[in-house]
């Protein structure tokens, strides 16, 4: 049970748990960080359908890394300080120091890599969709495929009839 009844009748948070707002913020940024890691691990290809739908034909890996720092590492440091402040300790715990140190180190590496890869562009395929939409003529090919016996050529279209 998250809430414990005090003797005076007021609800309080047990000493080993954080307030619900901080808990939900931690869960939200953990899930957002996992999503950002998946986007980064797939070189942005995981969000290609969304970028194509929005009309972007290119995605910079440097921008993805910068977003990882903004949406993953900075909230992690802020949440660590908020949770440690909630317990009203004068100094950070050992785990908090390790967490903050690793987050800052990871942020610096990601920012350096983001600067290095700012011109590393991943194509989303929007140019291909636009090219197909703009093409209204007959498409010829250097490879000719055999037609099934039930197919008939009707101008530029091929009609296939099924036999029962």
C-alpha positions as CSV (number, residue, x, y, z in Angstrom):
1,X,0.0,0.0,0.0
2,X,1.5,3.3,-1.1
3,X,-0.3,5.5,1.4
4,X,-0.1,4.7,5.2
5,X,-2.5,6.1,7.7
6,X,-0.9,8.1,10.5
7,X,-2.2,8.0,14.1
8,X,-3.7,11.5,13.6
9,X,-5.7,10.4,10.6
10,X,-3.6,12.0,7.9
11,X,-2.2,10.0,5.0
12,X,1.6,10.1,4.6
13,X,4.2,8.5,2.4
14,X,6.3,5.7,4.0
15,X,9.9,6.7,4.5
16,X,11.2,4.3,1.8
17,X,8.9,5.5,-1.0
18,X,8.9,8.7,-3.0
19,X,5.8,10.9,-3.6
20,X,3.5,9.9,-6.4
21,X,4.4,12.9,-8.6
22,X,8.1,12.0,-8.5
23,X,7.3,8.4,-9.0
24,X,5.2,9.1,-12.2
25,X,7.9,11.5,-13.5
26,X,10.5,8.8,-12.9
27,X,8.4,6.2,-14.8
28,X,7.7,8.7,-17.6
29,X,11.3,9.7,-18.2
30,X,12.4,6.0,-17.9
31,X,10.0,5.0,-20.7
32,X,11.0,8.1,-22.7
33,X,14.7,7.3,-22.2
34,X,14.1,3.7,-23.4
35,X,12.3,5.0,-26.5
36,X,15.1,7.4,-27.2
37,X,17.6,4.6,-26.8
38,X,15.6,2.5,-29.3
39,X,15.5,5.4,-31.8
40,X,19.3,5.9,-31.4
41,X,20.1,2.1,-31.6
42,X,18.2,1.9,-34.9
43,X,19.8,5.1,-36.3
44,X,16.4,6.8,-36.4
45,X,14.8,4.1,-38.6
46,X,12.3,3.3,-35.9
47,X,10.6,6.7,-36.3
48,X,10.9,6.8,-40.1
49,X,7.1,6.3,-40.7
50,X,6.4,9.3,-38.5
51,X,9.0,11.4,-40.2
52,X,7.7,10.4,-43.6
53,X,4.2,11.2,-42.5
54,X,5.4,14.7,-41.4
55,X,7.1,15.2,-44.8
56,X,10.7,15.1,-43.7
57,X,13.0,13.2,-46.0
58,X,16.1,13.3,-43.9
59,X,17.0,12.8,-40.3
60,X,20.3,13.9,-38.7
61,X,21.8,11.4,-36.2
62,X,23.4,14.4,-34.5
63,X,19.9,15.9,-33.8
64,X,18.7,12.5,-32.4
65,X,21.7,12.4,-30.0
66,X,21.0,15.9,-28.9
67,X,17.4,15.0,-28.2
68,X,18.7,12.0,-26.2
69,X,20.6,14.4,-23.9
70,X,17.6,16.7,-23.5
71,X,15.0,14.0,-22.9
72,X,17.0,11.3,-21.2
73,X,20.1,12.5,-19.4
74,X,19.1,16.0,-18.1
75,X,15.8,14.8,-16.6
76,X,17.7,11.9,-14.9
77,X,20.0,14.3,-13.2
78,X,17.2,16.6,-12.1
79,X,15.1,13.7,-10.8
80,X,18.1,12.4,-8.8
81,X,18.5,15.8,-7.1
82,X,14.7,16.0,-6.5
83,X,14.5,12.6,-5.0
84,X,17.6,13.1,-2.8
85,X,16.1,16.5,-1.7
86,X,12.9,14.8,-0.7
87,X,14.8,12.7,1.9
88,X,16.3,16.0,3.2
89,X,19.8,14.7,3.4
90,X,22.7,17.2,3.6
91,X,24.8,15.2,1.1
92,X,24.0,13.0,-1.8
93,X,24.0,9.3,-1.3
94,X,26.6,7.1,-2.9
95,X,24.2,5.8,-5.5
96,X,23.1,9.3,-6.3
97,X,26.7,10.5,-6.9
98,X,27.3,7.5,-9.2
99,X,24.1,8.2,-11.1
100,X,24.8,11.9,-11.5
101,X,28.4,11.2,-12.5
102,X,27.5,8.6,-15.1
103,X,24.7,10.8,-16.5
104,X,26.9,13.8,-16.9
105,X,29.7,11.7,-18.5
106,X,27.2,10.1,-20.9
107,X,25.8,13.6,-21.7
108,X,29.2,14.8,-22.6
109,X,29.9,11.8,-24.8
110,X,26.6,12.2,-26.6
111,X,27.1,15.9,-27.1
112,X,30.5,15.3,-28.6
113,X,29.1,12.6,-30.8
114,X,26.2,14.7,-31.8
115,X,28.6,17.5,-32.9
116,X,30.6,14.9,-34.8
117,X,27.6,13.3,-36.5
118,X,25.6,16.5,-37.2
119,X,26.0,16.0,-40.9
120,X,25.3,12.2,-40.8
121,X,22.0,12.1,-42.5
122,X,19.6,9.1,-42.7
123,X,17.2,9.1,-45.6
124,X,13.6,8.5,-44.7
125,X,12.3,7.5,-48.1
126,X,10.1,10.5,-48.6
127,X,12.0,11.3,-51.8
128,X,11.1,7.8,-53.1
129,X,7.4,8.3,-52.3
130,X,7.4,11.7,-54.1
131,X,9.2,10.2,-57.1
132,X,6.5,7.5,-57.3
133,X,3.7,9.9,-57.0
134,X,5.2,12.2,-59.7
135,X,5.6,9.4,-62.2
136,X,2.4,8.9,-64.4
137,X,3.9,7.1,-67.4
138,X,4.6,3.5,-68.2
139,X,7.5,2.0,-66.2
140,X,9.9,0.0,-68.3
141,X,12.3,-2.6,-66.9
142,X,15.4,-4.3,-68.1
143,X,14.2,-7.5,-66.5
144,X,11.1,-9.0,-68.0
145,X,9.0,-11.3,-65.9
146,X,7.1,-14.2,-67.4
147,X,3.4,-13.8,-67.3
148,X,1.1,-16.5,-66.0
149,X,-0.9,-18.3,-68.7
150,X,-4.1,-16.7,-67.4
151,X,-2.7,-13.1,-67.8
152,X,-3.7,-10.9,-70.7
153,X,-2.0,-7.7,-71.7
154,X,-4.5,-4.8,-71.9
155,X,-2.5,-1.7,-72.8
156,X,-0.2,-0.8,-69.9
157,X,-2.2,-3.0,-67.5
158,X,-2.0,-6.7,-67.0
159,X,-5.2,-8.5,-66.2
160,X,-5.1,-11.9,-64.5
161,X,-8.2,-14.1,-64.7
162,X,-8.7,-16.9,-62.4
163,X,-10.0,-20.3,-63.6
164,X,-12.4,-22.2,-61.6
